[in-house]
Amino acid sequence: MAEQTKKLSKKALNKSFLNWFYGHLTCFSQEHMQTFGYMVSMLPIIEELYETNEEQTEKIQTYSTFFNTEPQVGSIVVGITAGMEEARANGEEVDDETINGIRAGLMGPLAGIGDSLVVGTVLPILLGVALGLSGGGSPLGAIMYILVWNIGMFLLMRFMYFKGYELGGKAVEVLVGERANAIRDSIIMLGTMVIGGVTAKWINITTAFKMLNSEGGVIVDLQQTLNDVYPSILSAAFVLLCWWLLSKKRLSPLIVMLILVAVAFVGVLIGFFDPNLTY
């Protein structure tokens, strides 16, 4: 009598996906990153496919190796390994090395695609729209951002997870190679353009520095002079300074923000900046 084929239920797949959606940063640390979040997401899969505690303990150890990628687009990796675990439970030639090889091979390319698409493109666009709706202290911007981000990312992650489960090991051919590199490069270019547009829209730095004569007349208006030479040059300079500190000097965003606060504070004290404060 032939052994019955094991098939993951919709309930187990949904639970696995929700565990990843809510818990991909579970016990996050610099040493393990998303490893434990990955293990949590695979628990419903292992528990349904294997009956004994010994089997479950052995199989879950597969997912104890280091893992880290962009979590939204990276949902496809969790789906892929769910499909591969199902194949292994049915006697196919899938071992720990095969599963971990696919995980390691995909997490880098997917991080590049996801960071460019989600962090570099979607987030700036959403934040730009939200800031526009928040004029005058309106809460609409924050409400819109929370709803659109969470609903949109839930649907994207769910789609990626189940598409990965459907493709299984065949997804590697789609996600790695020249076509994937071309897609990633295109998204990076688009993301760079979006960030540039958001920067030009929302960053506006001007100086109040003026040289006066003995009668109080303006000899030099530095901001007007700069506008004649290069409009918004101070805004561009501050953006490039932040990029240099973050990219070249490897400073954390918190340190960069503190540097900007210090520059603003000193600039106001010496009269270079005018915050238009009244007392």
TORGUBA-910786 format. One record per residue: x negated, y negated, z negated of N, C-alpha, C, CB in turn. Coordinates in steps of 0.2 Angstrom, whole numbers. Glycine has a CB too. Layout:
X / Y / Z / X / Y / Z / X / Y / Z / X / Y / Z
...
This chain:
-4 / 6 / 0 / 0 / 0 / 0 / -4 / -6 / 0 / 5 / 0 / -6
-3 / -11 / 5 / -7 / -17 / 6 / -6 / -21 / 0 / -6 / -20 / 12
-12 / -24 / -2 / -12 / -29 / -8 / -8 / -36 / -5 / -19 / -31 / -10
-4 / -38 / -10 / 0 / -44 / -8 / -4 / -50 / -8 / 6 / -45 / -13
-3 / -54 / -2 / -7 / -60 / -1 / -5 / -66 / -6 / -6 / -63 / 6
-10 / -68 / -9 / -9 / -74 / -14 / -8 / -80 / -11 / -15 / -74 / -19
-3 / -84 / -13 / -1 / -90 / -9 / 0 / -96 / -15 / 5 / -90 / -5
-3 / -101 / -15 / -2 / -106 / -20 / 5 / -109 / -19 / -8 / -112 / -19
8 / -110 / -25 / 15 / -113 / -25 / 14 / -121 / -24 / 18 / -111 / -31
20 / -124 / -22 / 20 / -131 / -21 / 19 / -134 / -28 / 27 / -133 / -18
22 / -131 / -33 / 21 / -133 / -40 / 14 / -134 / -42 / 25 / -129 / -45
10 / -129 / -41 / 3 / -129 / -43 / -1 / -134 / -39 / 0 / -122 / -42
0 / -135 / -32 / -3 / -140 / -28 / -1 / -147 / -31 / -1 / -139 / -21
5 / -148 / -32 / 7 / -155 / -35 / 4 / -156 / -41 / 15 / -155 / -35
3 / -151 / -46 / 0 / -152 / -52 / -7 / -154 / -51 / 1 / -146 / -57
-10 / -150 / -47 / -18 / -151 / -45 / -19 / -158 / -43 / -20 / -146 / -40
-15 / -160 / -38 / -15 / -167 / -35 / -14 / -172 / -41 / -10 / -168 / -30
-9 / -172 / -45 / -8 / -177 / -50 / -13 / -177 / -55 / -1 / -175 / -53
-16 / -171 / -57 / -22 / -171 / -61 / -28 / -175 / -58 / -24 / -164 / -63
-29 / -175 / -52 / -34 / -179 / -48 / -32 / -186 / -48 / -35 / -176 / -41
-26 / -187 / -46 / -24 / -194 / -46 / -24 / -198 / -52 / -16 / -195 / -44
-22 / -195 / -58 / -23 / -198 / -64 / -29 / -197 / -68 / -17 / -196 / -69
-33 / -192 / -66 / -39 / -190 / -71 / -45 / -189 / -67 / -37 / -184 / -74
-46 / -192 / -61 / -52 / -191 / -58 / -58 / -194 / -61 / -52 / -194 / -51
-57 / -199 / -66 / -62 / -202 / -70 / -62 / -199 / -77 / -62 / -209 / -70
-59 / -193 / -78 / -59 / -190 / -85 / -66 / -189 / -87 / -55 / -184 / -85
-68 / -191 / -93 / -74 / -190 / -96 / -80 / -193 / -92 / -76 / -182 / -98
-79 / -198 / -89 / -84 / -201 / -84 / -90 / -203 / -87 / -81 / -207 / -80
-96 / -201 / -85 / -102 / -203 / -87 / -107 / -204 / -82 / -105 / -198 / -93
-113 / -207 / -83 / -118 / -208 / -78 / -121 / -201 / -76 / -123 / -213 / -80
-120 / -196 / -80 / -123 / -190 / -79 / -119 / -185 / -75 / -125 / -186 / -86
-112 / -186 / -76 / -107 / -181 / -73 / -103 / -184 / -68 / -103 / -178 / -78
-102 / -191 / -69 / -97 / -195 / -64 / -90 / -191 / -64 / -100 / -195 / -57
-88 / -189 / -58 / -81 / -186 / -58 / -81 / -179 / -58 / -78 / -188 / -51
-86 / -176 / -61 / -86 / -168 / -62 / -80 / -165 / -66 / -93 / -166 / -65
-79 / -168 / -72 / -74 / -165 / -76 / -67 / -167 / -73 / -75 / -168 / -83
-66 / -173 / -70 / -60 / -174 / -67 / -58 / -169 / -61 / -60 / -181 / -64
-64 / -167 / -58 / -63 / -162 / -53 / -61 / -155 / -56 / -69 / -161 / -49
-64 / -154 / -61 / -62 / -147 / -65 / -55 / -147 / -67 / -67 / -146 / -71
-53 / -153 / -70 / -46 / -154 / -72 / -41 / -153 / -66 / -45 / -161 / -75
-43 / -155 / -61 / -38 / -155 / -55 / -38 / -148 / -52 / -40 / -160 / -49
-43 / -144 / -53 / -43 / -137 / -51 / -40 / -132 / -56 / -50 / -135 / -49
-39 / -134 / -62 / -36 / -129 / -67 / -30 / -126 / -64 / -35 / -133 / -73
-25 / -130 / -62 / -19 / -127 / -60 / -20 / -122 / -54 / -14 / -132 / -58
-25 / -123 / -50 / -26 / -118 / -44 / -29 / -112 / -47 / -31 / -122 / -39
-34 / -112 / -51 / -37 / -106 / -54 / -32 / -102 / -58 / -43 / -108 / -59
-28 / -106 / -62 / -23 / -102 / -67 / -18 / -98 / -63 / -20 / -107 / -71
-16 / -101 / -57 / -11 / -97 / -53 / -14 / -92 / -49 / -8 / -102 / -49
-20 / -92 / -47 / -23 / -87 / -42 / -26 / -81 / -46 / -28 / -91 / -38
-28 / -83 / -52 / -32 / -77 / -56 / -28 / -76 / -62 / -39 / -79 / -57
-28 / -70 / -64 / -23 / -68 / -70 / -27 / -67 / -76 / -20 / -61 / -68
-33 / -65 / -76 / -37 / -64 / -83 / -41 / -70 / -85 / -41 / -58 / -83
-42 / -71 / -91 / -46 / -77 / -94 / -53 / -76 / -91 / -46 / -77 / -101
-55 / -70 / -91 / -62 / -69 / -88 / -63 / -72 / -81 / -64 / -62 / -89
-58 / -70 / -77 / -59 / -72 / -70 / -58 / -80 / -69 / -53 / -69 / -66
-53 / -83 / -73 / -52 / -90 / -73 / -58 / -94 / -75 / -46 / -92 / -77
-61 / -91 / -81 / -67 / -94 / -84 / -73 / -94 / -78 / -70 / -91 / -90
-74 / -88 / -75 / -79 / -88 / -70 / -78 / -92 / -64 / -79 / -80 / -68
-72 / -93 / -62 / -70 / -97 / -56 / -71 / -104 / -57 / -64 / -95 / -53
-69 / -106 / -63 / -69 / -114 / -65 / -76 / -116 / -65 / -65 / -115 / -71
-80 / -112 / -67 / -87 / -114 / -67 / -90 / -116 / -60 / -92 / -108 / -70
-87 / -114 / -55 / -89 / -116 / -48 / -89 / -124 / -48 / -84 / -113 / -43
-84 / -127 / -52 / -83 / -134 / -51 / -87 / -138 / -57 / -76 / -136 / -51
-91 / -135 / -60 / -95 / -139 / -65 / -101 / -142 / -63 / -97 / -134 / -71
-103 / -141 / -56 / -108 / -145 / -53 / -107 / -152 / -52 / -111 / -142 / -47
-112 / -156 / -51 / -111 / -164 / -51 / -106 / -165 / -45 / -117 / -167 / -50
-102 / -170 / -46 / -98 / -173 / -40 / -96 / -180 / -41 / -91 / -168 / -39
-97 / -184 / -36 / -95 / -191 / -36 / -94 / -193 / -29 / -100 / -195 / -39
-88 / -196 / -28 / -86 / -199 / -21 / -81 / -205 / -22 / -84 / -194 / -16
-79 / -208 / -17 / -74 / -213 / -17 / -67 / -209 / -18 / -73 / -217 / -10
-64 / -210 / -24 / -58 / -206 / -26 / -52 / -205 / -22 / -56 / -207 / -33
-51 / -211 / -18 / -45 / -211 / -14 / -45 / -206 / -8 / -43 / -218 / -12
-50 / -208 / -4 / -51 / -204 / 2 / -54 / -197 / 0 / -56 / -208 / 7
-58 / -197 / -5 / -61 / -191 / -8 / -56 / -186 / -10 / -66 / -192 / -13
-50 / -187 / -11 / -44 / -183 / -12 / -44 / -177 / -7 / -38 / -186 / -12
-47 / -178 / -1 / -47 / -173 / 4 / -51 / -167 / 2 / -49 / -175 / 11
-57 / -168 / -2 / -61 / -163 / -4 / -58 / -158 / -9 / -68 / -166 / -7
-54 / -161 / -14 / -50 / -157 / -19 / -46 / -153 / -15 / -47 / -162 / -24
-42 / -155 / -10 / -37 / -151 / -6 / -41 / -146 / -2 / -34 / -155 / -1
-47 / -147 / 1 / -51 / -142 / 4 / -53 / -137 / 0 / -57 / -146 / 7
-55 / -138 / -6 / -57 / -133 / -11 / -52 / -129 / -14 / -62 / -136 / -16
-46 / -132 / -14 / -40 / -128 / -16 / -38 / -123 / -11 / -34 / -133 / -17
-39 / -125 / -4 / -37 / -120 / 1 / -43 / -115 / 1 / -37 / -124 / 7
-49 / -116 / 0 / -54 / -112 / 0 / -54 / -107 / -6 / -61 / -115 / 0
-52 / -109 / -12 / -51 / -105 / -18 / -45 / -100 / -16 / -49 / -109 / -24
-40 / -102 / -13 / -35 / -98 / -11 / -37 / -92 / -6 / -29 / -101 / -8
-42 / -94 / -2 / -44 / -89 / 3 / -49 / -84 / -1 / -49 / -93 / 8
-53 / -87 / -6 / -57 / -82 / -10 / -53 / -77 / -14 / -61 / -86 / -14
-47 / -80 / -17 / -43 / -75 / -21 / -40 / -70 / -16 / -38 / -79 / -24
-40 / -71 / -10 / -37 / -66 / -5 / -42 / -62 / -2 / -33 / -69 / 0
-48 / -62 / -5 / -54 / -57 / -2 / -58 / -60 / 3 / -51 / -51 / -1
-57 / -66 / 5 / -61 / -69 / 11 / -68 / -70 / 8 / -58 / -75 / 14
-73 / -71 / 13 / -80 / -72 / 11 / -81 / -79 / 9 / -85 / -69 / 17
-79 / -81 / 4 / -80 / -88 / 1 / -83 / -87 / -6 / -73 / -92 / 1
-89 / -90 / -7 / -92 / -89 / -13 / -94 / -96 / -16 / -99 / -85 / -13
-97 / -96 / -22 / -98 / -103 / -26 / -103 / -107 / -21 / -102 / -101 / -32
-107 / -104 / -18 / -112 / -108 / -14 / -109 / -111 / -8 / -118 / -103 / -12
-104 / -108 / -5 / -100 / -111 / 1 / -96 / -116 / -2 / -96 / -105 / 4
-92 / -116 / -7 / -88 / -121 / -10 / -92 / -127 / -12 / -84 / -119 / -16
-98 / -126 / -16 / -102 / -132 / -18 / -106 / -135 / -12 / -106 / -129 / -23
-107 / -131 / -7 / -111 / -134 / -1 / -106 / -139 / 2 / -113 / -128 / 3
-100 / -137 / 3 / -95 / -141 / 6 / -94 / -147 / 2 / -88 / -138 / 8
-93 / -146 / -5 / -92 / -152 / -9 / -98 / -157 / -9 / -91 / -150 / -16
-104 / -155 / -9 / -110 / -159 / -9 / -110 / -162 / -2 / -116 / -155 / -10
-109 / -158 / 4 / -109 / -161 / 10 / -104 / -167 / 12 / -109 / -156 / 15
-99 / -166 / 9 / -93 / -171 / 10 / -93 / -177 / 6 / -87 / -168 / 10
-96 / -177 / 0 / -95 / -182 / -5 / -98 / -189 / -3 / -97 / -180 / -12
-104 / -188 / 1 / -108 / -194 / 3 / -104 / -197 / 9 / -115 / -192 / 5
-103 / -194 / 15 / -100 / -197 / 20 / -93 / -200 / 18 / -99 / -192 / 26
-89 / -196 / 14 / -83 / -199 / 12 / -83 / -205 / 7 / -79 / -194 / 8
-89 / -205 / 3 / -90 / -211 / -1 / -91 / -217 / 4 / -96 / -210 / -5
-95 / -216 / 9 / -96 / -222 / 14 / -90 / -224 / 17 / -101 / -220 / 19
-85 / -219 / 20 / -79 / -221 / 23 / -74 / -225 / 18 / -76 / -215 / 26
-74 / -221 / 12 / -69 / -224 / 7 / -71 / -231 / 4 / -68 / -219 / 1
-77 / -232 / 3 / -79 / -238 / 0 / -78 / -244 / 5 / -87 / -238 / -2
-80 / -242 / 11 / -79 / -247 / 17 / -71 / -249 / 18 / -82 / -245 / 23
-67 / -243 / 18 / -60 / -244 / 20 / -56 / -247 / 14 / -57 / -238 / 22
-57 / -244 / 8 / -53 / -246 / 2 / -56 / -252 / -1 / -52 / -240 / -3
-62 / -251 / -4 / -65 / -257 / -7 / -67 / -263 / -3 / -71 / -254 / -11
-69 / -262 / 3 / -72 / -267 / 7 / -66 / -270 / 11 / -77 / -265 / 11
-61 / -267 / 13 / -55 / -269 / 17 / -49 / -270 / 14 / -55 / -265 / 23
-46 / -265 / 11 / -39 / -265 / 8 / -39 / -269 / 2 / -37 / -258 / 6
-44 / -269 / -3 / -43 / -273 / -9 / -44 / -280 / -7 / -49 / -270 / -13
-49 / -282 / -3 / -49 / -290 / -2 / -43 / -292 / 1 / -55 / -291 / 2
-40 / -288 / 6 / -34 / -291 / 9 / -28 / -291 / 4 / -31 / -286 / 15
-27 / -286 / 0 / -22 / -286 / -5 / -23 / -292 / -10 / -22 / -280 / -9
-29 / -293 / -12 / -31 / -298 / -17 / -30 / -305 / -14 / -38 / -298 / -20
-31 / -306 / -8 / -30 / -312 / -4 / -23 / -314 / -4 / -33 / -312 / 3
-19 / -309 / -2 / -11 / -310 / -2 / -9 / -312 / -9 / -8 / -304 / 1
-11 / -308 / -14 / -9 / -309 / -21 / -11 / -316 / -24 / -12 / -303 / -25
-17 / -318 / -22 / -19 / -325 / -24 / -14 / -330 / -21 / -26 / -326 / -22
-12 / -329 / -15 / -8 / -334 / -11 / -1 / -334 / -14 / -7 / -332 / -4
1 / -328 / -17 / 8 / -328 / -20 / 8 / -331 / -27 / 11 / -321 / -20
2 / -331 / -30 / 1 / -333 / -37 / 1 / -341 / -38 / -5 / -330 / -40
1 / -345 / -33 / 1 / -352 / -33 / 6 / -355 / -38 / 2 / -355 / -27
3 / -359 / -42 / 7 / -362 / -48 / 9 / -358 / -53 / 14 / -365 / -45
5 / -353 / -54 / 6 / -348 / -60 / 12 / -343 / -59 / 8 / -352 / -66
14 / -342 / -53 / 19 / -337 / -51 / 17 / -330 / -53 / 21 / -338 / -44
21 / -326 / -56 / 19 / -319 / -57 / 20 / -314 / -51 / 23 / -316 / -63
22 / -317 / -45 / 24 / -313 / -40 / 17 / -309 / -37 / 27 / -317 / -34
12 / -313 / -37 / 6 / -310 / -34 / 3 / -304 / -38 / 0 / -315 / -34
3 / -304 / -45 / 1 / -299 / -49 / 6 / -293 / -48 / 1 / -301 / -56
13 / -294 / -48 / 18 / -289 / -47 / 17 / -286 / -40 / 25 / -292 / -48
16 / -290 / -35 / 15 / -287 / -28 / 9 / -282 / -28 / 15 / -292 / -23
3 / -285 / -31 / -3 / -281 / -31 / -2 / -274 / -34 / -9 / -285 / -34
1 / -275 / -40 / 1 / -268 / -44 / 6 / -263 / -41 / 4 / -270 / -51
11 / -265 / -38 / 16 / -261 / -34 / 13 / -258 / -28 / 22 / -264 / -33
10 / -263 / -24 / 7 / -261 / -17 / 1 / -256 / -18 / 6 / -267 / -13
-3 / -258 / -23 / -9 / -254 / -24 / -8 / -247 / -26 / -14 / -258 / -29
-4 / -247 / -31 / -2 / -240 / -34 / 2 / -236 / -30 / 1 / -241 / -41
7 / -238 / -27 / 11 / -234 / -22 / 7 / -232 / -16 / 18 / -238 / -20
4 / -237 / -13 / 0 / -236 / -7 / -5 / -231 / -8 / -3 / -242 / -5
-9 / -231 / -14 / -15 / -227 / -15 / -12 / -220 / -17 / -19 / -229 / -21
-6 / -219 / -20 / -3 / -213 / -22 / -1 / -209 / -15 / 3 / -214 / -26
2 / -213 / -11 / 4 / -210 / -5 / -2 / -208 / 0 / 8 / -214 / 0
-8 / -212 / 0 / -14 / -210 / 3 / -17 / -204 / 0 / -18 / -216 / 3
-18 / -204 / -6 / -21 / -199 / -9 / -18 / -192 / -9 / -23 / -200 / -17
-11 / -192 / -9 / -7 / -186 / -8 / -8 / -184 / -1 / 0 / -188 / -10
-7 / -188 / 4 / -8 / -186 / 11 / -15 / -183 / 12 / -7 / -192 / 15
-20 / -186 / 9 / -27 / -183 / 10 / -28 / -177 / 7 / -32 / -188 / 7
-25 / -176 / 1 / -26 / -170 / -3 / -22 / -164 / 1 / -22 / -170 / -10
-16 / -165 / 3 / -13 / -159 / 7 / -15 / -158 / 14 / -5 / -161 / 7
-18 / -163 / 17 / -21 / -162 / 23 / -28 / -158 / 22 / -23 / -169 / 27
-31 / -159 / 17 / -37 / -155 / 15 / -35 / -148 / 14 / -41 / -158 / 9
-30 / -147 / 10 / -28 / -140 / 9 / -26 / -137 / 15 / -22 / -140 / 4
-23 / -140 / 20 / -20 / -138 / 26 / -26 / -136 / 31 / -16 / -142 / 30
-32 / -140 / 31 / -37 / -139 / 35 / -42 / -134 / 32 / -41 / -145 / 36
-43 / -134 / 26 / -48 / -129 / 22 / -55 / -131 / 25 / -46 / -122 / 24
-59 / -126 / 26 / -66 / -127 / 28 / -67 / -130 / 35 / -69 / -120 / 28
-61 / -130 / 39 / -62 / -133 / 46 / -62 / -141 / 45 / -56 / -131 / 50
-61 / -144 / 39 / -61 / -151 / 38 / -68 / -153 / 39 / -58 / -153 / 32
-73 / -149 / 38 / -80 / -151 / 38 / -82 / -154 / 45 / -85 / -145 / 36
-79 / -150 / 50 / -81 / -152 / 57 / -78 / -159 / 59 / -78 / -147 / 62
-72 / -161 / 55 / -69 / -167 / 57 / -72 / -173 / 53 / -62 / -167 / 55
-75 / -172 / 47 / -77 / -177 / 42 / -85 / -178 / 43 / -75 / -175 / 35
-88 / -174 / 46 / -96 / -174 / 46 / -98 / -174 / 53 / -99 / -169 / 42
-102 / -178 / 56 / -104 / -178 / 62 / -104 / -185 / 66 / -100 / -173 / 67
-106 / -185 / 72 / -106 / -192 / 76 / -99 / -196 / 75 / -108 / -191 / 83
-94 / -192 / 76 / -87 / -196 / 76 / -86 / -199 / 69 / -82 / -191 / 78
-88 / -195 / 64 / -87 / -198 / 57 / -91 / -204 / 56 / -88 / -193 / 52
-98 / -204 / 59 / -102 / -209 / 58 / -100 / -215 / 62 / -109 / -207 / 61
-97 / -214 / 68 / -94 / -220 / 72 / -88 / -223 / 68 / -92 / -217 / 79
-84 / -219 / 65 / -78 / -222 / 61 / -80 / -226 / 55 / -73 / -216 / 59
-85 / -223 / 52 / -88 / -226 / 46 / -91 / -233 / 48 / -93 / -222 / 42
-95 / -233 / 53 / -98 / -239 / 55 / -93 / -245 / 57 / -103 / -238 / 61
-88 / -242 / 60 / -82 / -247 / 62 / -79 / -250 / 56 / -77 / -243 / 67
-77 / -246 / 51 / -74 / -248 / 45 / -78 / -253 / 41 / -72 / -242 / 41
-85 / -251 / 41 / -90 / -256 / 38 / -90 / -263 / 41 / -97 / -253 / 38
-90 / -263 / 48 / -89 / -269 / 51 / -83 / -273 / 50 / -90 / -268 / 59
-77 / -269 / 50 / -71 / -273 / 48 / -71 / -275 / 41 / -65 / -268 / 49
-73 / -271 / 37 / -73 / -273 / 30 / -78 / -280 / 29 / -76 / -268 / 25
-83 / -280 / 32 / -88 / -286 / 32 / -84 / -292 / 34 / -94 / -285 / 36
-80 / -291 / 40 / -77 / -297 / 42 / -71 / -299 / 37 / -74 / -295 / 49
-68 / -294 / 34 / -62 / -296 / 30 / -65 / -300 / 24 / -59 / -290 / 27
-71 / -297 / 21 / -74 / -301 / 15 / -76 / -308 / 17 / -80 / -296 / 12
-79 / -308 / 23 / -81 / -315 / 25 / -75 / -320 / 25 / -84 / -315 / 32
-69 / -317 / 28 / -63 / -321 / 28 / -60 / -323 / 22 / -58 / -318 / 32
-60 / -319 / 17 / -58 / -320 / 10 / -63 / -325 / 7 / -58 / -313 / 6
-69 / -324 / 8 / -74 / -329 / 5 / -73 / -336 / 7 / -81 / -327 / 7
-72 / -337 / 14 / -71 / -343 / 17 / -64 / -347 / 14 / -71 / -343 / 24
-59 / -342 / 13 / -53 / -345 / 11 / -53 / -347 / 4 / -47 / -340 / 12
-56 / -343 / -1 / -55 / -344 / -8 / -61 / -347 / -12 / -53 / -338 / -11
-66 / -348 / -9 / -72 / -351 / -12 / -73 / -358 / -10 / -79 / -346 / -11
-73 / -362 / -14 / -74 / -369 / -12 / -78 / -373 / -17 / -67 / -373 / -11
-85 / -374 / -16 / -89 / -377 / -21 / -91 / -384 / -18 / -95 / -372 / -23
-90 / -389 / -22 / -92 / -396 / -20 / -96 / -399 / -25 / -86 / -400 / -18
-100 / -404 / -24 / -104 / -408 / -29 / -101 / -415 / -29 / -111 / -408 / -26
-102 / -417 / -35 / -100 / -424 / -37 / -106 / -429 / -37 / -96 / -424 / -44
-111 / -427 / -35 / -117 / -431 / -36 / -117 / -437 / -31 / -124 / -427 / -35
-118 / -443 / -34 / -119 / -449 / -30 / -124 / -453 / -32 / -112 / -453 / -30
-128 / -457 / -28 / -132 / -462 / -30 / -129 / -469 / -29 / -139 / -461 / -25
-130 / -473 / -34 / -127 / -479 / -34 / -132 / -485 / -35 / -122 / -480 / -40
-130 / -491 / -32 / -134 / -496 / -33 / -133 / -500 / -39 / -134 / -501 / -26
-136 / -506 / -40 / -136 / -509 / -46 / -129 / -512 / -47 / -141 / -515 / -47
-125 / -513 / -42 / -118 / -516 / -42 / -113 / -510 / -42 / -117 / -520 / -36
-115 / -504 / -43 / -110 / -499 / -43 / -108 / -496 / -37 / -104 / -501 / -47
-111 / -499 / -31 / -109 / -496 / -25 / -112 / -490 / -23 / -110 / -501 / -19
-109 / -486 / -19 / -112 / -479 / -17 / -117 / -480 / -12 / -106 / -474 / -15
-123 / -477 / -13 / -129 / -477 / -8 / -128 / -471 / -5 / -135 / -479 / -12
-128 / -465 / -8 / -128 / -459 / -5 / -123 / -455 / -9 / -135 / -455 / -6
-118 / -452 / -5 / -113 / -447 / -7 / -115 / -440 / -4 / -106 / -449 / -4
-118 / -436 / -9 / -122 / -430 / -7 / -117 / -425 / -4 / -125 / -427 / -13
-111 / -425 / -6 / -106 / -420 / -3 / -104 / -422 / 4 / -99 / -420 / -7
-103 / -429 / 5 / -102 / -431 / 12 / -107 / -430 / 17 / -100 / -439 / 12
-113 / -431 / 14 / -119 / -430 / 18 / -120 / -422 / 20 / -126 / -432 / 14
-119 / -418 / 15 / -119 / -411 / 17 / -113 / -409 / 22 / -118 / -407 / 10
-107 / -412 / 21 / -102 / -410 / 26 / -104 / -412 / 33 / -95 / -414 / 23
-107 / -418 / 33 / -109 / -420 / 40 / -115 / -415 / 43 / -112 / -427 / 40
-119 / -412 / 39 / -124 / -408 / 41 / -121 / -401 / 42 / -130 / -408 / 36
-118 / -398 / 37 / -116 / -391 / 37 / -110 / -391 / 32 / -122 / -386 / 34
-104 / -391 / 34 / -98 / -391 / 30 / -98 / -384 / 26 / -92 / -391 / 34
-96 / -385 / 20 / -96 / -379 / 15 / -102 / -375 / 14 / -91 / -374 / 18
-108 / -379 / 15 / -114 / -376 / 14 / -115 / -374 / 6 / -120 / -381 / 16
-113 / -377 / 1 / -113 / -375 / -5 / -110 / -368 / -7 / -111 / -380 / -10
-104 / -368 / -4 / -100 / -362 / -5 / -104 / -356 / -1 / -93 / -362 / -1
-107 / -357 / 4 / -110 / -352 / 8 / -117 / -350 / 4 / -112 / -354 / 15
-120 / -355 / 1 / -126 / -354 / -3 / -124 / -350 / -9 / -129 / -360 / -5
-119 / -351 / -13 / -117 / -347 / -19 / -115 / -340 / -17 / -111 / -351 / -22
-112 / -339 / -11 / -110 / -332 / -9 / -117 / -328 / -8 / -106 / -332 / -3
-121 / -331 / -4 / -128 / -328 / -2 / -132 / -327 / -9 / -132 / -332 / 2
-131 / -331 / -14 / -135 / -330 / -20 / -132 / -324 / -24 / -134 / -336 / -24
-125 / -324 / -24 / -122 / -318 / -27 / -124 / -311 / -23 / -115 / -318 / -27
-124 / -311 / -17 / -126 / -306 / -13 / -133 / -304 / -14 / -125 / -307 / -5
-138 / -309 / -15 / -145 / -307 / -16 / -146 / -304 / -23 / -149 / -314 / -15
-142 / -307 / -28 / -143 / -304 / -35 / -140 / -297 / -35 / -140 / -309 / -40
-135 / -296 / -32 / -132 / -289 / -33 / -135 / -284 / -28 / -124 / -290 / -30
-137 / -286 / -22 / -140 / -281 / -17 / -147 / -280 / -18 / -138 / -283 / -10
-151 / -286 / -19 / -158 / -286 / -19 / -161 / -285 / -26 / -161 / -292 / -16
-158 / -288 / -31 / -161 / -288 / -37 / -157 / -283 / -42 / -160 / -295 / -41
-152 / -280 / -39 / -149 / -274 / -42 / -146 / -276 / -49 / -153 / -269 / -43
-144 / -283 / -50 / -140 / -285 / -56 / -133 / -283 / -56 / -141 / -293 / -57
-131 / -282 / -62 / -124 / -280 / -63 / -119 / -285 / -61 / -122 / -277 / -70
-113 / -284 / -59 / -108 / -290 / -58 / -107 / -294 / -64 / -101 / -287 / -56
-107 / -291 / -70 / -107 / -295 / -77 / -112 / -300 / -77 / -106 / -290 / -83
-118 / -298 / -76 / -124 / -302 / -77 / -124 / -308 / -71 / -131 / -299 / -76
-122 / -306 / -65 / -121 / -311 / -60 / -116 / -317 / -62 / -119 / -308 / -53
-110 / -314 / -65 / -105 / -319 / -67 / -107 / -324 / -73 / -99 / -315 / -70
-111 / -321 / -77 / -114 / -325 / -83 / -119 / -330 / -80 / -118 / -320 / -88
-123 / -328 / -75 / -127 / -333 / -72 / -123 / -339 / -68 / -132 / -329 / -66
-118 / -337 / -65 / -114 / -342 / -62 / -111 / -347 / -67 / -108 / -339 / -58
-109 / -344 / -73 / -106 / -348 / -78 / -111 / -353 / -81 / -103 / -344 / -84
-118 / -351 / -82 / -123 / -355 / -84 / -124 / -360 / -79 / -129 / -351 / -85
-125 / -359 / -72 / -126 / -364 / -67 / -120 / -369 / -67 / -126 / -360 / -60
-114 / -367 / -68 / -108 / -371 / -68 / -109 / -376 / -74 / -102 / -368 / -68
-111 / -373 / -80 / -111 / -377 / -86 / -117 / -382 / -86 / -113 / -372 / -92
-122 / -380 / -84 / -128 / -385 / -83 / -126 / -390 / -77 / -135 / -382 / -81
-123 / -388 / -72 / -121 / -393 / -67 / -116 / -398 / -69 / -118 / -389 / -61
-112 / -396 / -73 / -107 / -401 / -76 / -111 / -406 / -81 / -101 / -398 / -80
-115 / -403 / -85 / -119 / -408 / -90 / -123 / -413 / -86 / -123 / -403 / -94
-126 / -411 / -81 / -130 / -416 / -77 / -127 / -420 / -72 / -136 / -412 / -74
-120 / -419 / -71 / -116 / -423 / -67 / -116 / -420 / -59 / -118 / -429 / -67
-119 / -414 / -58 / -119 / -412 / -51 / -112 / -409 / -49 / -125 / -406 / -51
-109 / -406 / -54 / -102 / -404 / -53 / -97 / -408 / -57 / -101 / -396 / -55
-91 / -409 / -54 / -86 / -413 / -58 / -80 / -408 / -58 / -84 / -419 / -54
-79 / -405 / -64 / -73 / -401 / -65 / -66 / -405 / -66 / -74 / -397 / -71
-66 / -411 / -65 / -60 / -416 / -66 / -57 / -414 / -72 / -56 / -414 / -60
-61 / -414 / -78 / -58 / -413 / -84 / -56 / -419 / -87 / -62 / -409 / -89
-51 / -420 / -91 / -49 / -426 / -95 / -48 / -424 / -102 / -42 / -429 / -92
-50 / -429 / -106 / -49 / -428 / -114 / -45 / -433 / -117 / -56 / -427 / -117
